[in-house]
Amino acid sequence: MIKFLRKIRYDLMSKNKTRKYFKYAIGEIVLVVIGILIALQLNNYNESLNQNNQEQKAIQNLKLDFEYNKSELDRSIGELKEIKGACFSILNQTGNKYQESFEIDSLLQFTPSVPQYFPQNGFLMDLINSGNLGIIKNDRLRYKLSSWLPVLETLKNREILSSEFDDILIIYIIKNGSWLNSDEMSSDKEINVLNFPKSGFEIDNNDLLQNIEFENMIENQIVYKSQLLDRHLECLELVKEIILLLESEIKK
């Protein structure tokens, strides 16, 4: 094709057909420009297609991560509600509210514990650290994804505070009660498999219910666990929004 065009141009020049030559030259330039524009459009199309494929792959991976994060949040929320329930049961038996039929040992296991929440953020962190979060074209989804780590940080900070107070309660029970008595009534398989012997001391953990310091500690446990539960619920709401947005992008 190029040789053919050159031959035409040479013939026009050799026959001194200047006007026709200029028209031909302009036509040739137009053809070249059109060719360049077509090539650019094809290149842009290929880049757009590649970006769309990358975005869809990212969305699929993010959906897997956040579905896992949701299931783990559901688990932690269930455990926190169980801990709060145990603390309220104990609090309803302190001081002159105590009933002899009440047994604290089976509940004591739940009071100084914090469910550890370990989210799966590997793919989101890869997108952020590589500067590729921008491949997510949905502005609302990108904003929600950017909000996840700060919201999660508030949960982890509250988790640390709750764990620190758990340590205080554990030390108090070590000094004033019997963990062996509590272990004997535990339904936790990890504790039961240890086959602890009975305590060698005549200690009744129900006596803790007559101590105002213990009552205050249990009340504080409820406060700390409620605050931690609120952070879990906040994270859960955000995770649900992210999953819905991811699903809407997959359906497009």
TORMI-159179 format. One record per residue: residue in three letters; x, y, z of N, C-alpha, C, O in turn. Coordinates in steps of 0.2 Angstrom, whole numbers, plus 5000, padded with zeros to 4 digits. Each point is the difference from the previous one (the first is absolute). Example, Ala and Ser with C-alpha at 12.3 -4.5 7.8 and 13.67 -1.06 7.14 Angstrom:
2
ALA506649725039499650065000500450065000500549995003SER499350064993500450065001499650055003500350065001
END
This chain:
252
MET500449945000499650065000500450065000499950054996ILE500649955008500550065001500450014993500050064998LYS500249884999500450014993499550034995500250034996PHE499149945004499650034995499950075001499950044995LEU500049995011499950075001500650044998500050054997ARG500649925004500650044998500150004993500250054997LYS499549904999500150004993499550054997500250044995ILE499249975008499550054998500350075001500050044995ARG500349975011500350065001500650024995500150064998TYR500349895001500650014995499750014993500350054997ASP499249925001499750014993499850085000500150034995LEU499549995010499850075000500550055000500050054996MET500549945008500650045000500450004993500250064998SER499949884999500350004994499750034994500350024995LYS499049985005499650034995499850075001499650044997ASN500749995009499950075002499350025001499850064998LYS499849905005499350015002500050025007499849965004THR500450104997500150035007499450005004500049985006ARG499550054991499350015003499849935002499849995006LYS500249964990499849935001500449975006499849965004TYR500850064995500549975005499850025007500049975005PHE499950104996499850035007499449975002499949985006LYS499650014990499349975002500249935002499749975005TYR500749994991500249935002500350005007499949965004ALA500650094997500450005006499550025006500149975006ILE499450074993499550025006499649935001499949995006GLY499949984989499749945001500449945003499749975005GLU500950034994500449955003500150025008500049965004ILE500150114997500050025007499449985004500049985005VAL499450034991499449985004499949935001499849985005LEU500449984990500049935001500549985006499849955004VAL500850084997500449985005499750025007500049975005VAL499750094995499750035006499449955002499949985006ILE499750004989499549955002500249945003499849975004GLY500850014992500349935003500250015007500049955004ILE500350114998500350015006499450005005500049975006LEU499550074992499450005005499749935001499849995006ILE500149974989499749945001500549955004499849975005ALA500950044994500449965005500050035007500049955005LEU499950114996499950035007499449975003500049995006GLN499450014990499449985003500049935001499849985006LEU500549984990500149935002500449995006499949955004ASN500750094997500449995006499650025006500149975005ASN499550094994499650025006499549945002499849995006TYR499949984989499549955001500349945004499749975004ASN500950014993500449955003500250015008499949965004GLU500350104997500150025007499450015004500049975006SER499550054991499350005004499849935002499849995005LEU500349974990499849935001500449965005499849975004ASN500950054996500449975005499950035007500049965005GLN499850104995499850035007499449975003499949995006ASN499650004989499449975002500149935003499749985005ASN500749984992500249945002500350005007499949965004GLN500650094997500450005006499550025005500049985006GLU499550074993499550025005499649945002499849995006GLN499949974989499649955002500449955004499749975005LYS500950014993500449965004500150025007499949965005ALA500250114996500150035007499349995004500149995006ILE499450034990499350005004499949925002499750005006GLN500449954990499949945002500449985006499849975005ASN500950054995500449985006499850045006500049975006LEU499850094993499850045006499349975003499950005006LYS499749984990499449975002500149945005499749995005LEU500849974992500249945004500350025007499849975005ASP500650084995500350025007499450035004500049995006PHE499650054992499550035004499449965002499750015005GLU500249934991499549955003500349975005499749985005TYR501050004995500349975006500050055006499949985005ASN500250084994500050055005499450015004499950005006LYS499549994990499450005002499849945005499750015005SER500549934992499949945004500450005007499849985005GLU500850054995500450015006499750055005500049995006LEU499750064991499750055004499349975003499950015006ASP499849954990499449975003500249955006499650005005ARG500949974994500349955006500250045006499849995005SER500550074994500350045006499450035003499950015006ILE499650014990499450045003499649955004499850015006GLY500149924992499749955004500449995006499649995005GLU501050014995500449995006499950055005500049995006LEU500150074992499950065004499350005003499950025006LYS499649974991499350005003500049945005499650015005GLU500749944994500049945005500450035006499849985006ILE500750054993500450035006499650055004500049995006LYS499750054990499550055004499549975004499850025005GLY499949934992499549965003500249975006499650005005ALA501049974995500349975006500150055006499949995006CYS500450074992500150055004499450035004499950015006PHE499549994990499450035003499749945004499750025005SER500449924994499749955004500450005007499749995005ILE501050024995500350015006499850065004499950005006LEU500150064990499850065003499350005004499950035004ASN499749934993499349995003500049965006499549985004GLN501149994998500149965006500450035006500249965004THR500050104995500550035005499750025006499450025000GLY500949985006499850035006499349975002500049945000ASN499550105002499449975002499549974995499549985001LYS500850024993499649974994500149934999499749964996TYR500850015008500349944999499549945002499650015005GLN500349944991499649945001500549945001500449994995GLU499449975009500549945002500049954994500549974999SER499050034997500049964994500450024994500149964996PHE500250105005500450034994500749975001500349995005GLU500049994989500649975000500550054995499850004994ILE500750035009500450054996500549964996500350034995ASP499949915007500649974997500050004992500550014997SER498949975001499949984992500150074997500150004994LEU499750065009500050064997500650045000500250044996LEU500249945009500650045002500550004994500450044999GLN499649904997500449994994499950064995500550024997PHE498950005002499850054995500250075002500150044995THR499949985011500150075002500650034998500050064997PRO500649925004500650034998500349974993500549985000SER499150034995500349984993499750054995499550035000VAL500949974995499950044994500149964994500549984999PRO499050024997500049964993500550044996499950064998GLN500649914999500550034996499750004993499949954997TYR500150115000499850014993500650014995500350055001PHE499849904995500550014995499750004993499949954997PRO500150115000499750014993500549984995500649995001GLN499150004993500449984994500150064995499550014997ASN501050025004500150064996500550004995500350064997GLY500049885001500650004996499950034993500450044998PHE499049954998500050034994499850075000500350044996LEU499349985009499950085001500750035001500150064997MET500349915007500750045002500450004993500450054999ASP499649894997500450004994499750064995500550034997LEU498949985003499750064996500350065002500250054996ILE499749965011500250075003500750014999500350054998ASN500149905004500850015000500350014993500550034999SER499149944996500350004993499750064997500250024994GLY499350025009499750064997499549984995499850044996ASN500049905004499549984995499350005002499549974997LEU500350065009499350005002499650044995499449995000GLY500950054996499750044995499649964995499650024996ILE500649915003499749964995499349995001499649984996ILE500250035011499350005002499750064997500150055003LYS499449954992499750064997499550025004499850065000ASN499849905004499450025004500350055006500349975005ASP499550094995500350055005499849985007500450005005ARG498949984996499849985006500349945003500249995006LEU499949964990500449945002500750015002500249985005ARG500150064991500750025001500050045007500549995004TYR499150054998499950045006499949955006500450015005LYS499249944994499849965005500649955002500249995005LEU500249994989500649965001500550045004500449975004SER499750104994500550045004499850015007500450015004SER498949984998499850015007500149945004500050015006TRP500149934991500049945004500650005005499949985006LEU500750044992500649995004499950055006500249985006PRO499650084993500050045006499449985005500150005006VAL499449974991499449985005500349945003499849995006LEU500549964991500349945003500550025006500049975005GLU500450084994500550035005499650015006500349995006THR499150054994499750015006499849945004500050005006LEU499849954990499849945003500649965003499949985006LYS500750024991500649975003500250045006500249975005ASN499750104995500250045006499649985006500249995006ARG499150004993499549995005500149925002499949995006GLU500449974990500149935002500650005005500049965004ILE500550084994500650015005499850025007500249975005LEU499450084995499750035007499649955003500149995006SER499549974991499649955003500549945003499849975005SER500750014991500449955002500450025006500249965005GLU500050114995500450025006499650005007500249985005PHE499150034994499649995006499949935002499949985006ASP500149984989499949935001500649975004499949965005ASP500750074994500549985004500050015007500149975005ILE499650094997499850025006499649965004500149985006LEU499350004991499549955002500349935002499949975005ILE500550014990500449935001500450005006500049965004ILE500450104997500450005006499650005006500249975005TYR499250074995499650005006499749935002500049985005ILE499849984989499849935002500549965002499949955004ILE500750064993500649965003500150015007500249955004LYS499750114998500250015008499449995004500149985006ASN499350024991499449995005499549944998499549995004GLY500749984991499549944998500449944998500649995001SER499149964995500349944998499949994993499449994998TRP501150014998499949994993499949924999499649984995LEU500749985009499949934999499249985001499849964997ASN499950085008499349985001499650024994499549974998SER500750094999499650024994500249954994499549994996ASP501149995003500249954995499649945000499849974995GLU500050015011499749945001499350004997499749954998MET500050115002499350014997500050034993499550014997SER501149995000500150034993499849954995500049945000SER499750094994499849964995500550014994499949984994ASP500650065007500550014995500549934999500349985005LYS499750004989500349944999500850005001500349965002GLU500050104997500750015001500250005007500549985002ILE499050045002500150005008499949925002500449985004ASN499149994994499849945002500549944998500249965004VAL500150054991500549954997500750005005500449965000LEU499750105004500550005004500049965007500449995003ASN498949994998499949965006500350025006500449975004PHE499450104998500350035006499749965006499449975000PRO501050025006499749975006499650055004500050064998LYS499649925007499650045004500550055004500649985001SER499150075001500450055004500249975007499549965003GLY501050054999500249985007499850055006500249995005PHE499450064993499850055005499250005000499749994995GLU500150025011499350015001499850074998499950045005ILE500049974989499850074998499349994996500049964995ASP499650095006499350004996500050074996500050055003ASN500049944991500050064996499450045000500050064999ASN499549915004499450045001500150065005499650045001ASP500949955004500250055005500250064996499950065003LEU500349944991500250064996499450055000500150064999LEU499349915001499450044998499850045006499650055000GLN500849945006499850055006500650055000500050045005ASN500449974990500550055000499850064996499949984994ILE500150085008499850064996500550014995499850024994GLU500949965007500550014995499949964994500050024994PHE499849925007499849954995499450024996500050004994GLU499550035009499450024997500250064995499750004995ASN500750045008500250064996500449984993499950034995MET500549925006500449974995499549974994500150014994ILE499449955009499649974995499650064996499849994994GLU500050065010499650064997500550034994499750014995ASN500950005007500550034995500149954994500150024995GLN499949915006500049964995499450014995500150004994ILE499350015008499550014996500150064996499850014994VAL500450055009500150064997500649994994499850024994TYR500749955008500649994995499749954994500250024994LYS499549935008499749954995499550044995499949984994SER499750065009499550044996500350044995499850014995GLN500750035008500450044995500349974994500050024995LEU500349925007500349964995499549974995500150004994LEU499349985009499549984996499750054995499949994994ASP500150075008499850064996500550014994499850014994ARG500849985007500550004995500049954995500050014994HIS499849935009499949944995499450014996500049994994LEU499550045008499350014997500250054994499750004995GLU500750055007500250064995500349974994499950014995CYS500649945007500449974995499549964995500149994994LEU499549975010499549954996499650044995499949984995GLU499950085007499550044996500450024994499850004994LEU500950025007500450034994500149944996500050004993VAL500249945009500149944996499449984996500149984994LYS499350025009499449994996499950054994499949984995GLU500350085006499950054995500549994995499950004994ILE500749985008500649984995499849944995500150004994ILE499649955010499949944996499450014995500049984994LEU499550065008499550024995500250044994499849994995LEU500750065007500350044994500449954996500050014993LEU500449955009500449954996499549964996500249984994GLU499349995009499549964996499750044995499949974994SER499950095007499750044994500550014995499850014994GLU500950005007500450014995500249934996500150004994ILE499849945009500149944997499449994995500149974995LYS499350055007499449994995500050044994499649994996LYS500850065004500050054994500349964994500050034995
END
